[in-house]
């Protein structure tokens, strides 16, 4: 990170702490909505136009390519760019499998997008981008940086900013101006036979399963190094609490844990820290995956992870979780998206809940050691929400949720402050590819929602009268 970005950490933190408004009053509304849904049906959980939603969706032609790729509410538009295989400004082809992403302000008025590529071949292949800067020259995942003009919503320049990582799923922005990219695998130098895939996997030059920090202002591929203190497990996303500098991490396994990394030096993650796993106070081994009541407040404590980088993780991806579970840590079902807003961390369980259609959780930290966990939303019906994945908090305080619904058409859903769901977008382009929306993030001015379609591999910029609804 540049010295300027480090010095501005406190200033950024103060802005972030006051920016979002999804708070305690919203929780009461969510509880009331859930109670009505239990008696009246899921219709009471829907937000129509004028109540937070934006109205019915219909096919819309792309503003810059003439393709019909999305269905959107009235008066909304979009551009599409950054397609898989297209030649980037650095001469490399755009990698596949677009996933997690965040938007940053650039000094020239442009918007910088840092975008993950969830590529995992299972065995060694050539890294993307500059080979000399690659963490592992045999791993094909990584991060690309896109410079976008906020006036035209079109691509100006793009390049590989990190190569040689593996299965880069999600991650998250930091308040000091960087992107944390997370590997959703623990494959590495160990080679093993997979009964599921009927082939040998692994055998990479270096171990994987880590988080990496990427400066948002990088102008070329950087030689990123793993943040080993943040754990070696099946990472999904992170969110930073600017009040303490603590980093919260999700894990995409079933069962899995929700983790907290306390850096020894806030804002300087590579200098070491402590990894801990969430536990429910006085209820060791608490299972959140079913039988939960929306609105119930669970006091939280933490158990220490003494071996965040276990030597055997390449062969057993659950070692970090097992240590936490043995000490009383709570179990979740496939934790995915994670985002900070108004002093809270919002995260999703893509298969949690009695119907296994997904949950949206809120954690409100109280300093480093305490806090409360609340189930904000649990989907009772796939028509409302199915398999919530990446999530972000909008400038107006609502939640944007990307679906990874392998059993139906993919949506971007919105969640109002009082717990009602509405449609933001429906996929047209990715249906044949069984694609998923990913990487939702708003531009710094709040006017544009950027989001990826993982397959066939492209990025959208969506804009319209956001002020008329909850996001």
N, C-alpha and C positions, 0 to 999 in steps of 0.2 A: 504494500500500500504506500501511496505517496504520503509525505509528512503532512501535506495540506489535509488529506482525507482523515488522517489520524487525529489531527488537532480539532477537526470539525465534528468529531464523534459526539461530544456532549451537546453541541448545537443541534445536530441531527436527531439525537435522542429526545431532546425537549420538544422538537416539532412532532416526532412520531408519537410521543406520549399523549399529545393533545389532538391528534389528527382524526381518530376514529370514535364512533359513538355507539357501538353495539354493546350495551351495558346492562346494568341491573334491571332497569325498567323493561328492557327487551326480554329478560328472563321470565318476568312475571307474565308477559304476553304469551311466550312460548308455552308456559305451563297451562295457561288457560286454553290455548289453542289445542294442545294435546288432549286435555280433558274433554273438550267439545268433539274432537275427532273420534274419541272412543265411544261416544254416544250417538253422534250424528253421521259418522262416516268420514272418509278422507276428504270430501269436498270442502270441509271447514278449514282444511290446511292449505287451500289454494288461494292465491292472491290474484284477483282480476285486475284489469286496467283501471287505474285510479285508486287502487288499494295497495299499490306497490308494484304490480305487474305492468307490462307495456302493451298488452293486447295479443291477439292471435298471431301465429307465425304463418308466413307465406314465402314462396320462393323469391329470391332476390338475385339479380345479376351482378357479378363483381364489377366494381367501379372502374377497374383498370384492365381487366382481361376479357370481359364479356362472358365469362363462364357462370353458370348457375350452380353454386357450390354450397350455399347456405339458405336456410329459411330463417327469417328475422321478423320482429314486430314491425308495424307500420312506421315509416319515416327513418328507418335505420339503413345504413349502407356499409360496405366493406371493400377493402382491397385484399389481394392475395399476392404473396411473394415468398422468396426463400424456398423454392420447391426442391425436393430431393433430385440430385443429379445435375442441377444447374451449375454452371461454372461460377465460382465465387471470385471476388476481387483479387485474392491471393493466388489464383490459378488452380486451386483445388476444387473438385466437385463437391457440391453440398451433400453432407452425409445424410443418411436415412434416419428414421425413427425419432422425429422431433418430440421432445418431452418437456420437462420443467423449464421455466423461463422467468426472468425478471427484467423490469425496465428501469433505466437510470437516466438522469439528466446529463447532457454533454455540454461542454463550455460553448460550443458553437450553435447552441439552440437545438441541436438534433437530439433524438432519443436513441439511447444505446440499449439493445436487447441482448442479453446473454442467454443462450439457448442450449439445452442439453440434447445429446443424441444417445438414445438407449440401445446401443449396439453391443451385442454379445454373441459371438460366433461359437462359443464353447471351446474353441481351440485357437492356437495362435494364428494371426494374420497380420498384415501390415497396418500400423497406426495411421490415423488421418493426420493431415497437416505436415508441419515441419518435423521430420524424423529426429533431428538432433535435439529438439526440445521436448520430445515425447517422454512421459514418465515411464512407459513400457512400450518399446517399439513393436511389440507383438499383440497389443490390445487395441481394438478398433473404435472404441467409444470416445467421447470427448465433448467439447463445448465450442460453439461458434458465436461470434459477435456480429450483430447486425446494426448498422447505422441507418436510421429511418428518419425521413423528413416529416415532422409532425403536421405540416400544412397539407402535403399531398398524400400522406400515409403510404409513401412508396419507398422502396429500398434505395439507399445511396451507395452503400459499400458493405461488404461482409468478408469474414475471414475466420480461419480456425484460431481459437485463442488457447485451447488446451487439447492435447492429443495424448494417446497412450493410456487412457483410462478405460474402464470397462462397465457397460450396462449403466450409463449415467441416466438415472431416472429423474428424480426431482432435485430439490435443494432449496435454496432461499437466499434473499438479499440480506446484507448486513447494513447497519446504520452508518458504517464508516466507508461505504462505497465499494463493496466487493460482492461477488456471487460465490456461494458455497455450492459446489456440485457434488452429488452423492452417488456412490456406486451401489447398485442393488444386486450385489453378488458377493460371495467370498471366495470365488475361484482365484487360483494363483499358480504358484510353481508346482504344487501337488497335482499329479495326474491320477485320475480314478475312472472306473467304469460306471456309467449311469445305466441302471436297469430301465429307467423311464425312456431314455433316448437311445438305448442299445448301442452306445458308443463310448469311447474314452473322451473325457473332458479335462480341461485344465492344461497344465504344462506351459503356462505363460512365463515370461522372463522374470516378472515380479509379482508379488502378492497384491490382491485387490480386496475390496470391501471397505473402502475408506471414504472420507470427505476430503475435498481439495478446495483451496481458496483461489479465486481468480479475480484480479483487479478489474473493475469495470472499465477503467481507462486504458487497458492494455491495447496496444496497436499492432501486436503480432502474437504468435504463439509464445506462451510463457512456460517455463519449466516448473510446473506445479509439483509440490511434494505432498505426500499424504499427511493428514492431521491424525496421527495414530492415536492420540489421546482421546479423540472423539469416538473411538470404537471401531472394531472390525466386525461388521455384521451386515445384514441385508438392508442397507439404508434406503430411505425414501426421500424425506424432506426435512428441512430445518426451519426454525424461526428464532430470531434473536429478541430477547427482552432488553430494550435499550436502558432500562432503569438499573440493571445489574450487569449487563453484558453476558448473561447466561444464554446458552444456546440449547434449544429444545429440539429433539430428534425423533422422527418416527421410523418404524421398522415394518417392512412389508412381509410378514410371516403370520402364520396362525398355529399356535399362539405367538404373541410378540409383546414387546414392552414399549413404553414411552420413556425416553431418556432425557437427561439434563446434563449438559457439559458446562462446568464452572471453570472458565479459564483463569489461570494464575494472574494474568494481566489482561483485563478486559480490552477487547479490540485487537489483541495479538494472540490469536488462537494457537499458533505454532509453538509458542513458548511453554506449552503444557497446561495441564489442568486436571480436574477430577470428573469422572463419569459416574452418574448415578441413575437409578431406575425408579420410576414412580411406584409407590405403594399407597394403599388406602389405610389411613390411620386406624389402628386397633383391629384391622381385618386382613391379616396376612394372606397372600394368595388370592386376593379378590378377583373375581372373574366378571369382566364388563361385557362379555360377548352376547349375553342374553339375560332375560329376566330383569331388565333395568326399567326404571320409571323416570320419564323425562322430568327434569326440574329438580330432582333430588341432588342435594349438595353433599359431596363426599370430601371430607378433610384429607389432605394429602401429606405424606411424608416421603422420604427418599431412602433407598438402600444403596450402599456403595458398591461399585464395580471395581474390584481390585485388579482384574486382569482385562483391560479393555482391548488388548491386541493379542488374543491367545494364539499360540503357535499352531494349534490344530484346527483353526477356523476354516482352512481350505477344504477340509474333509467333513467338518461338522459346522454348518452355518449358524447353529443355534447356541454356541457356547456362551456368548455374552448374555443372551436372554436366560439361559439356564442358571448362570450364576445369580442373576437378579431374582429369578423365580424361587430359587432355593432359599433366598434370604427374605422372601415374603412379598416380592414385587407383584404388581397387578398384571393380569393377562388381558390383551386386546386381540381383535381379529383383523389382521391386515391393515395396519395403520398406513395411511398414504399422505394426503395433502396436509400442510402445516403452514400457518400464517399468523403474524402478529398484528394486533389492533387494539387500541385503547386499553393498554395494560393487560391484555389477555392474549392467550395463545389458542387459536382455533385449529382443530385437526379432525381428520375424517377416518372412519373405519369402514373400509369399502364393502365388507361382508358382515359387519356387526348387526346385532338386533335379532329379535325373535323371528322375523321373516327373512333374515340374511340379505336385506336390501340396502343396508348401510346406516351408519350413525354419524352425526356431527357433534363433536365434543368441544367444550370450552374449559381451559385451565386458566384460573386467575391466580398468578403467583403472589405470595406475600413475602417479599424479600427472596432470599435464596433457598430457605429451608422449609417454608410452609406454603400453603395455598389451598384452593378448593377446585374440585373437578365436578363439572355439571354436564349431563347429557342434554344438549340443546334440541336435537332433532333425531328421530328415528323413523325411517320410512316404513309406513304400513302397506304401501302399494307401489308397484313399479311404475305406474303412470305418473306418480308424483316425483319420485327419484329412485334411481337404481344404481348401485355401485358408485357412490361418490368417491372421487379421486382427488386430483389437484384442486386447491381452494385458494381464494384470495379475498381480502376485505376491500370493498370499494371505497372511494373517497366520501361517499355519503353514508357509509356504515353498514350497508347490506353485505351479504356474502355471495360470492360467485363460486359455483361448484361445477366442476367438469365431471361428467359421467364416464365410467369405463364399463358400460353395460354390454357384455358380450352376447346377451340374449335378445337384444332389440336395437332400435335406432338410438344413436347417441344424441344427447342434449347437453347444452349448458343451462343449468338451472340457477335461479336466484332464490335467496332466502331472506325474507324481510326481518326486521327487528322483532316482530311479534310472532315469528315462527311460521309464516305462510310461504309456500313455494310457488314459483312462477317460471315460465319458460323464457329464456333469453335467446337461444338459438337451437336449431336442429340441423343435423348433418345431412348433406346430400352427397358430397364428394367422396366420403370415406366408406360408404355402405358396402361397396363391393370388396373393400379391403379389410373389413371388420376393424376399422380404425377407431380411435378414441380421441376426444378432446383432451388437451393437456397444456400446462404452462400458462394458465390465465394470469394476466397482470395488467394493471392500468398504467397508462402513461403518467409521468409526473404531474401534468396539468389535469388529470382526471377525465380528459375528453375522449380517450381512445382505449378500448379494451383490445389488447393483443392476446392471441391464443393460437395454439398449434393444433393441427390434426396429425396425429402420429403417423398414421398410414392413410394416404400414400406419401405423406411427408411434405407439409407446407405450413405457412404461417399466415394468419389473418389479422387485419386491423379493422375493428368494428367500431362505428361511431353512430351517434344519433342523440335524441333528446333524453339522455340519462336522467336529467333533473326531473323528469315527469314520473319517475318511479323510484324504487328503493335502492337502486345501485347508481 
